Amino acid sequence: MQETIAVSNLKNLAEDVGCDRFSDAGWVNTSTQVPVEKDISIFVNRQALVTILCTPNKLNFLVIGYLYAEGIISGISDVASMRVCEEESEVDVRLGNAEFEVPQIRTLTSGCGGNVAFSNEGKRVDSNLVVSPDSVLSQMKQFLEQMELYRLSGGVHASALSDTRNLLLVSEDIGRHNTLYKILGECLMKGLETRDGMLMSTGRVSSEMLLKASLMQAPIIVSRTSPTGRAVSLARDLGITLIGYARGNRLTVYSHPERLGR
């Protein structure tokens, strides 16, 4: 696959804005950093597919992850070329299959990036992976410490992939779903295995995020906040251990606690 990649550093992902702060000392006129939000339009074989609101870094991984998660491609070999143009807010993808047609069935997801999903099928995860609660909490602590953009500006979500001992990848974005697309795309482009990995997220785990975990065959997904009721039901059906409120020395397991020795 031929590709042209636009690289952004951390300074391009936050901008300085004026603001007024109130405290016990009264009002102060000052400035602060906020995350950059950009709309990126994806074209596949010259056809407009979707526009994603996102943080403009790792756009190649974001697009590849999105196309794979939504069933547009079955693997990186389906992509003949990809051109990322931040100036025009476009990503042009050419597939080897010239007969590509934009899917008609679309689902507006709960993600704050306003993403559109084309696929909503889950795959059961069969895994013998076992991890201790202490290891989960230790990995979550390391994950939160690596959120560089969040420390700079706040206002973003993050996800990570771990082998339960070490963090393999970390991504940040204004959209929860985008962080998983970026991780999935980076794994596909670098040939990294996601099976038997542990996914971690700073935001709530919705059913769409659970489906992405099943696609990656990740048997454990951890969040520092709550899952939705539908996500809990799906996790039980798909064989995924769903953990919420992993903070400090506590966590809550909603499905398949046997992977944590329970």
C-alpha positions in Angstrom: 0.0 0.0 0.0 1.3 3.4 -0.9 0.6 6.2 1.6 1.2 9.8 2.3 1.1 10.6 6.0 0.7 14.1 7.5 2.3 14.1 11.0 1.1 16.4 13.8 2.9 17.0 17.0 1.3 17.8 20.3 1.4 21.6 19.8 -0.9 21.2 16.7 -3.5 19.4 18.9 -4.3 22.2 21.3 -4.9 25.9 20.9 -4.7 28.9 23.2 -8.0 30.7 23.8 -8.9 33.7 26.0 -11.1 33.1 29.1 -12.3 34.7 32.3 -11.7 32.7 35.6 -13.6 33.2 38.8 -12.3 32.2 42.2 -12.2 33.5 45.8 -9.9 36.2 44.6 -12.5 37.4 42.1 -12.3 37.5 38.3 -9.1 37.2 36.3 -8.8 37.6 32.5 -6.3 35.0 31.2 -5.9 32.3 28.6 -5.9 28.5 28.5 -5.3 25.5 26.2 -8.2 23.6 24.7 -8.1 20.6 22.3 -8.3 21.2 18.5 -11.4 19.8 16.9 -11.4 19.1 13.1 -13.7 17.5 10.6 -12.1 15.0 8.3 -13.9 13.7 5.3 -13.1 10.2 4.1 -13.4 9.3 0.4 -13.3 5.7 -0.8 -12.7 5.2 -4.5 -13.6 8.8 -5.0 -17.0 8.4 -3.2 -17.8 10.4 -0.1 -18.2 7.9 2.8 -18.3 9.8 6.1 -17.1 13.0 7.9 -15.6 12.4 11.3 -15.0 15.0 14.0 -11.7 14.2 15.5 -8.4 15.3 17.0 -6.1 15.6 13.9 -3.3 13.2 14.8 -2.8 9.6 13.7 -5.3 10.2 10.9 -3.9 7.3 8.8 -4.6 4.9 11.8 -8.0 6.5 12.4 -9.2 5.9 8.8 -7.8 2.4 8.5 -9.3 1.5 11.9 -12.7 3.0 10.9 -12.8 1.2 7.5 -11.9 -2.1 9.1 -14.3 -1.8 12.1 -17.2 -0.9 9.8 -16.6 -3.7 7.4 -15.4 -1.6 4.5 -12.1 -3.5 4.3 -11.2 -7.0 5.6 -7.6 -6.1 6.1 -4.8 -3.8 5.2 -4.2 -5.7 1.9 -7.5 -4.3 0.6 -6.1 -0.8 0.6 -4.2 0.1 -2.6 -3.3 3.6 -1.6 -4.2 6.3 1.0 -3.6 10.1 0.8 -4.0 12.1 4.0 -4.4 15.9 3.4 -4.9 17.9 6.6 -5.0 21.2 4.7 -8.1 20.0 2.8 -9.4 18.0 5.7 -9.6 15.0 3.5 -8.4 11.4 3.4 -8.6 9.7 0.0 -8.5 5.9 0.1 -8.3 3.7 -3.0 -9.3 0.1 -2.7 -8.3 -2.7 -5.0 -12.0 -3.4 -5.5 -13.2 -0.8 -8.0 -16.9 -1.8 -7.5 -17.1 -0.4 -4.0 -20.5 1.1 -3.1 -21.3 3.2 0.0 -23.4 1.1 2.5 -26.9 2.3 2.9 -27.6 1.2 6.5 -26.1 3.7 8.9 -26.2 4.0 12.7 -25.5 7.3 14.5 -23.3 6.3 17.4 -23.3 7.7 20.9 -19.7 9.0 20.5 -19.1 12.7 21.1 -17.4 12.8 17.6 -20.9 12.1 16.0 -19.6 9.0 14.1 -21.7 6.9 11.7 -21.4 3.2 12.0 -22.2 0.7 9.2 -21.6 -2.5 11.1 -23.2 -3.7 14.3 -22.3 -7.4 14.5 -20.3 -8.8 17.3 -17.9 -11.8 17.4 -17.7 -14.1 20.4 -14.4 -13.9 22.2 -13.0 -17.3 23.4 -9.9 -16.7 25.5 -8.1 -18.4 28.5 -6.6 -15.0 29.5 -6.5 -14.5 33.3 -5.3 -11.3 35.1 -5.2 -10.2 38.7 -7.2 -7.1 39.9 -3.9 -5.6 41.0 -2.5 -5.9 37.4 -5.6 -4.3 35.9 -5.3 -1.4 38.3 -1.6 -1.0 37.8 -2.0 -0.9 34.0 -4.8 1.7 34.4 -2.6 3.9 36.5 0.2 3.7 33.9 -2.3 4.4 31.1 -3.6 7.6 32.8 -0.1 8.8 33.3 0.6 8.7 29.6 -2.3 10.9 28.6 -0.1 13.8 27.3 -2.8 15.8 25.4 -5.2 15.6 28.4 -2.5 17.0 30.7 -2.0 19.9 28.2 -5.6 20.8 27.4 -8.1 18.4 29.0 -11.2 17.7 27.0 -10.2 14.5 25.3 -10.7 10.8 25.8 -8.1 8.1 25.6 -7.8 4.4 25.0 -5.0 1.9 25.4 -4.0 -1.6 24.4 -2.2 -3.7 27.0 -0.8 -7.2 27.1 -1.8 -7.1 30.9 1.8 -6.4 31.8 2.9 -3.6 29.5 1.1 -0.8 27.6 1.5 -1.4 23.9 -0.4 1.6 22.4 -2.1 4.7 23.7 -4.3 7.1 21.7 -6.2 10.3 22.5 -9.0 12.0 20.7 -12.1 14.2 21.3 -14.2 11.1 20.5 -14.2 7.9 22.5 -14.8 5.7 19.4 -12.0 7.5 17.5 -9.5 6.4 20.1 -10.3 2.8 19.4 -10.3 3.3 15.7 -6.8 4.7 16.0 -5.6 1.7 18.1 -7.2 -0.8 15.7 -5.7 1.0 12.6 -2.2 1.2 14.1 -2.3 -2.5 14.9 -3.4 -3.3 11.4 -0.7 -1.1 9.8 2.1 -2.3 12.1 1.1 -5.9 12.2 0.4 -5.9 15.9 -1.8 -8.6 17.5 -4.9 -7.5 19.3 -6.2 -11.0 20.3 -5.9 -11.7 24.0 -5.1 -8.0 24.7 -6.7 -5.8 27.3 -8.4 -2.6 26.2 -8.6 0.4 28.5 -10.7 3.5 28.1 -11.3 6.7 30.1 -14.9 7.1 29.0 -18.1 5.1 29.4 -18.2 1.7 27.6 -21.2 1.7 25.2 -22.4 -1.2 23.1 -20.6 0.2 20.0 -17.3 0.1 21.9 -18.0 -3.4 23.2 -18.5 -4.5 19.5 -15.1 -3.0 18.6 -13.5 -5.0 21.5 -15.1 -8.2 20.1 -13.8 -7.4 16.6 -10.3 -7.1 18.1 -10.9 -10.3 20.0 -9.9 -8.5 23.2 -11.3 -10.5 26.1 -11.1 -7.7 28.7 -12.2 -4.1 28.4 -11.6 -1.7 31.3 -13.0 1.8 32.0 -12.5 4.3 34.8 -16.2 5.0 34.5 -19.5 3.2 33.8 -20.7 0.9 31.0 -24.2 1.1 29.6 -26.8 -1.6 30.3 -26.6 -2.8 26.7 -22.8 -3.0 26.8 -23.1 -5.3 29.9 -25.6 -7.5 28.1 -23.4 -7.8 25.1 -20.3 -8.5 27.1 -22.0 -11.4 28.8 -23.2 -12.8 25.4 -19.9 -12.2 23.6 -17.6 -13.7 26.4 -15.9 -10.4 27.3 -14.9 -9.3 30.8 -16.3 -5.8 31.3 -14.7 -3.8 34.1 -15.8 -0.3 35.2 -14.8 2.2 37.8 -11.2 1.1 37.8 -9.8 3.8 40.1 -7.2 3.7 42.9 -7.5 0.3 44.5 -11.1 -0.5 43.4 -12.9 -1.9 40.3 -16.3 -3.3 39.4 -16.7 -6.4 37.2 -19.9 -6.7 35.2 -19.4 -9.8 33.2 -17.1 -12.9 33.2 -15.4 -12.3 36.5 -13.6 -15.6 36.2 -10.8 -13.9 34.2 -10.0 -12.0 37.4 -10.0 -15.2 39.6 -13.5 -14.5 40.9 
